[in-house]
Each structure stands twice: as structure tokens, then as C-alpha cells.
Amino acid sequence: QSVLPRRRWYRRSDVESPVAIVTGGGTGIGAATARRLAGDGSQVVVCGRRPAPLERVAKEIGGLALVVDVRFPADCRQLVSEVVRHFGRVDSLVLNAGVAGYGRVGELSVDRWQETLETNLSGAFYLCSAAIAVLVGTGGGVVAVSSIAALRTGPSVAAYSASKAGLIALMRSIAVDYGPSGVRANVVCPGWVRTEMADEEMVVLGSDRELAYRRVTSHVPQRRPGAAEEVAAAIAWLLSGAASYVNGAVLTVDGGTAVVDAGSTEFLSVASEGR
């Protein structure tokens, strides 16, 4: 089992600044969130399984790169211990570690199902469990990066949708159980966002990435994918004092995807062409 095999500091701590832990912080939404929180004055611990991207982000923002596999409870416990030992506090958790886990129920292997649930959902539980007492002490906040797939499912995403829907229930439970102690827990549900992972997924639709993005967002009201920085801005707001009375919320950052009636949209598009 993995137990914090590598870590690297890029600046000395400032005990007056709030401390944020961002999982999956080396690329995509996690990296954008780490940059945003650091820009807003937080000391940021970027975590993940690949050292190189973590260290690039940490060096850029003056944070801590820490190799952590959230699938292992021991990693999560030691992560929190390391951060508290150095900073004396944890103010924010951003639960962004995730994998895709495609496949229909009849085709998914047990190993793939378990890997998806362990990374996307159990890992979030392990880290929250390890950090909740510290968050109670600081009146801290948690934001889980779920997905529009938690609210509107599509083909071959059984494990992914189940894990992301579970994140919503987990955050709501924390909001209810620990809200009286000053802890807030919220969720963002992004739609299609331009990230390294999404870029790789576009290959399924052909070699023209821009055309692929246009196709998957053709019924999104804003007619484009989101930027990682747009999701990061929503996360930063939920963790800020401006959202001090927002708890247990599910915030879609999807260009309006969740409000679209797919059947009616297709029907009306075809009908209007015949006029």
C-alpha cells in the first residue's frame, strides 16, 4: 500500500494564511483550482499520484507537492497529519481526484467498478474522515468535484455516474452532520470542460478535436465546453466567506446542460428545419 512516497515544499509556510488541500491537483480542474486558491491567498497542498505535474503546479504557485493515492486510508491520514504538522491547520478540502470508468453494467469488470468507486467516492470519504476533526476546529469547508453525470446519465457511464452521485450524498451528509460545528460541504457538477482528460476522450469522435468539442456541446445552451478556470472560480467562491451560508448545495457549472430536455431539443430542431 502507498503511504506518502514523495513530497516537496516550494516555500516556507505562512501561519496566517488559510490552508487548502486539492486532490487531483496536477492537471485540469485541480490545477486550475490550486492556482486560483493560491492567488486568493491560500497556501495550497496539491496532491495526486503523478509527481511531475504536481511539482510543476506547486512550484508555480509556491505550494506543497505531495504524492498521495486517496484509495488508501493510510495515505489520507498521513496527508492530513503532515499538513497539520507543518501548518497547524486545514481550512479547505477540494475533492477532485477521479477516473472515468466507462462501460455498461453487463460489461464492466468488477476491478474497473471497484477502481472507479474507490478513487471517486471512497477516496473522498477517506480524506474527509481523516480531516473532519481539523475542519471542525477551523470552521473549514469542503467542495467535491462531481459531474453533470451525477444528475443526467449517458451511455456506458454506470460506474462513473454512480460514484459521482455518491459524492453528492456524501457532501450533503457532511453538511447535515457537521454544519452545527461550522463545517460547510458543497458540490460542483461540471459539464464538458477542456482538460487533458477530456482532450483524450475527444479522440473517440475523430482526430479533429475542435470539431469533437463542437459535437458534444451542440445542445449545450452556451454551445461550448467550459474552461477549468471557470470551474475553479465556482469552487473558490464556495470556499470563500461570500458563500458563508451555502451548505449542502449542488452547483452546476455546465453552460446550462442540465436544463436541456434532450428529446424536445432534437424534436424542435428537426421541426424547425421543416418550416
C-alpha positions in Angstrom: 0.0 0.0 0.0 1.1 3.5 -0.7 1.9 5.8 2.2 3.1 9.2 1.0 6.1 8.1 -1.0 7.1 11.6 -2.1 6.7 15.3 -1.1 8.3 18.6 -1.9 7.9 22.1 -0.4 8.3 25.1 -2.6 8.1 27.8 0.1 8.0 28.3 3.8 4.6 28.4 5.5 2.8 31.5 6.5 0.8 30.6 9.5 -1.6 33.5 8.9 -2.8 32.1 5.6 -5.6 29.6 5.2 -4.5 26.1 4.1 -6.2 24.2 1.2 -5.7 20.6 0.1 -6.5 19.9 -3.5 -6.6 16.3 -4.7 -6.1 15.6 -8.4 -4.2 18.8 -8.3 -1.6 18.3 -11.0 -3.8 18.9 -14.1 -7.1 20.1 -15.3 -9.7 21.4 -12.8 -7.5 20.5 -9.8 -4.5 22.5 -11.2 -6.7 25.5 -12.1 -8.2 25.4 -8.6 -4.8 25.2 -6.9 -3.8 28.3 -8.9 -7.0 30.2 -8.1 -6.8 29.4 -4.3 -3.2 30.4 -4.2 -3.9 33.6 -6.0 -6.6 34.3 -3.4 -4.1 34.0 -0.6 -4.3 30.3 0.5 -1.4 28.0 1.0 -2.1 25.1 -1.2 -1.2 21.4 -1.0 -1.5 19.8 -4.4 -2.0 16.0 -4.2 -2.1 13.2 -6.7 -0.5 10.1 -8.0 2.0 11.5 -10.5 4.9 13.6 -9.1 5.9 15.5 -12.2 2.7 17.5 -12.8 2.2 18.1 -9.1 5.6 19.6 -8.7 5.1 21.8 -11.7 1.9 23.3 -10.2 3.4 23.5 -6.7 6.5 25.3 -8.0 4.3 27.7 -10.0 2.1 28.7 -7.0 4.6 28.3 -4.2 2.8 25.4 -2.6 3.5 21.8 -1.5 3.5 18.9 -3.9 2.6 15.6 -2.2 2.2 12.3 -3.8 -1.0 10.7 -2.4 -3.2 7.8 -3.5 -6.6 8.6 -2.0 -7.6 5.0 -2.4 -5.6 4.2 0.6 -6.9 5.4 4.0 -3.4 5.4 5.4 -2.3 7.9 2.8 -5.2 10.2 3.6 -4.5 10.0 7.3 -0.8 10.7 6.9 -1.5 13.5 4.4 -3.6 15.3 7.0 -1.0 14.7 9.7 1.7 16.1 7.5 -0.2 19.2 6.7 -1.3 19.9 10.3 2.3 19.2 11.5 3.7 21.9 9.1 0.9 24.4 9.0 -1.1 23.7 12.2 -4.4 23.7 10.3 -6.5 22.7 7.3 -9.2 25.2 6.2 -10.3 23.7 2.9 -10.6 20.4 1.1 -11.1 20.2 -2.7 -12.0 16.6 -3.6 -11.1 16.4 -7.3 -9.3 13.0 -7.7 -11.2 11.0 -10.2 -11.1 8.4 -13.0 -13.6 7.8 -15.8 -14.7 4.2 -15.5 -16.6 3.7 -18.8 -18.7 0.6 -19.5 -22.3 -0.8 -19.3 -23.2 -2.8 -16.2 -23.1 -6.1 -18.2 -19.6 -5.3 -19.5 -17.9 -3.6 -16.5 -15.3 -5.8 -14.8 -15.5 -5.9 -11.0 -12.0 -4.5 -10.9 -13.0 -1.5 -13.0 -16.1 -0.9 -10.9 -14.1 -1.0 -7.7 -11.3 1.2 -9.0 -13.8 3.9 -10.1 -15.7 3.8 -6.8 -12.5 3.7 -4.7 -11.0 6.7 -6.4 -14.0 8.9 -7.0 -16.1 8.1 -3.9 -14.2 6.1 -1.2 -11.1 8.3 -1.6 -13.3 11.3 -0.8 -14.7 9.6 2.2 -11.2 8.6 3.5 -9.9 12.1 3.2 -12.9 13.7 4.8 -12.8 11.2 7.6 -9.1 12.0 8.3 -9.6 15.7 8.1 -13.1 16.3 9.7 -11.9 17.0 13.2 -9.4 19.5 11.9 -12.0 21.2 9.8 -14.3 21.5 12.8 -11.5 23.3 14.6 -11.1 25.8 11.8 -14.7 26.1 10.7 -13.5 24.8 7.3 -15.1 23.9 4.0 -15.2 21.0 1.6 -16.0 21.1 -2.1 -16.4 17.9 -4.0 -15.9 17.9 -7.8 -18.8 15.7 -9.0 -20.1 15.8 -12.6 -23.2 16.5 -14.6 -23.2 12.7 -15.0 -24.4 12.5 -11.3 -27.6 14.3 -12.4 -28.1 13.3 -16.0 -26.6 10.0 -17.1 -25.5 8.8 -20.5 -24.5 5.6 -22.2 -21.8 3.4 -20.6 -21.1 5.5 -17.5 -22.6 3.3 -14.9 -19.6 3.3 -12.5 -18.8 6.9 -13.1 -22.3 8.2 -12.6 -22.8 6.1 -9.5 -19.6 7.3 -8.0 -20.3 11.0 -8.8 -23.8 10.7 -7.5 -22.4 9.2 -4.3 -20.3 12.3 -3.8 -23.4 14.5 -3.7 -24.9 12.3 -1.0 -21.6 12.3 1.0 -21.3 16.1 0.9 -25.0 16.5 2.0 -24.4 14.1 4.9 -21.4 16.1 6.0 -23.4 19.3 5.7 -26.1 17.9 7.9 -23.8 16.2 10.4 -21.1 18.9 10.8 -22.9 22.1 9.8 -23.7 22.7 13.5 -19.9 22.6 14.1 -19.3 25.3 11.4 -18.2 23.0 8.6 -19.7 23.6 5.1 -19.7 20.9 2.4 -20.8 21.6 -1.2 -20.6 20.1 -4.7 -19.8 21.4 -8.1 -21.1 19.5 -11.1 -19.1 20.4 -14.3 -20.3 19.5 -17.8 -17.8 19.2 -20.6 -14.6 21.1 -19.6 -11.4 21.4 -21.6 -8.9 19.4 -19.6 -6.2 16.9 -20.5 -8.6 14.0 -19.7 -11.4 15.5 -21.9 -9.0 16.1 -24.7 -8.1 12.4 -24.7 -11.8 11.5 -24.7 -12.4 13.6 -27.8 -10.2 11.2 -29.8 -13.2 8.8 -29.8 -15.0 11.2 -32.1 -12.1 11.6 -34.5 -8.8 13.4 -35.0 -10.3 16.9 -35.2 -10.5 17.9 -31.5 -12.3 21.2 -32.1 -15.0 19.5 -34.2 -15.4 16.9 -31.4 -15.9 19.5 -28.8 -18.5 21.3 -31.0 -20.3 18.0 -31.4 -20.5 17.1 -27.7 -21.7 20.7 -26.8 -24.1 21.1 -29.8 -27.1 21.1 -27.4 -25.4 23.0 -24.6 -27.1 26.4 -24.3 -23.7 28.2 -24.4 -22.5 26.0 -27.3 -19.0 25.4 -26.0 -17.1 23.4 -23.4 -16.1 25.1 -20.1 -12.6 26.2 -19.1 -11.0 24.7 -16.0 -10.7 28.2 -14.6 -14.4 28.6 -14.7 -15.0 25.6 -12.5 -12.1 26.8 -10.2 -13.8 30.1 -9.8 -17.0 28.4 -8.6 -15.0 26.2 -6.2 -13.2 29.2 -4.8 -16.5 31.1 -4.3 -18.0 28.1 -2.4 -14.9 28.0 -0.1 -15.0 31.8 0.5 -16.7 33.9 3.0 -19.0 35.2 0.3 -20.7 31.7 0.4 -20.8 31.5 4.2 -24.5 30.5 4.2 -24.2 28.0 1.4 -24.1 24.4 2.7 -25.1 21.1 1.1 -25.6 22.9 -2.3 -25.1 21.3 -5.7 -23.8 23.9 -8.2 -23.9 23.0 -11.9 -21.0 24.6 -13.9 -22.2 23.2 -17.2 -23.2 26.0 -19.6 -26.8 25.1 -19.0 -26.5 21.4 -19.9 -28.7 20.2 -17.0 -31.7 22.3 -18.0 -31.9 20.9 -21.5 -34.7 18.4 -22.5 -32.8 16.3 -24.9 -35.9 14.8 -26.6 -37.6 18.2 -27.1 -34.4 19.8 -28.3 -34.0 17.2 -31.0 -37.7 17.3 -31.9 -37.8 21.1 -32.2 -34.6 21.2 -34.2 -36.0 18.8 -36.7 -39.4 20.5 -36.8 -37.9 24.0 -37.3 -35.9 22.7 -40.3 -39.1 21.7 -41.9 -40.7 25.1 -41.7 
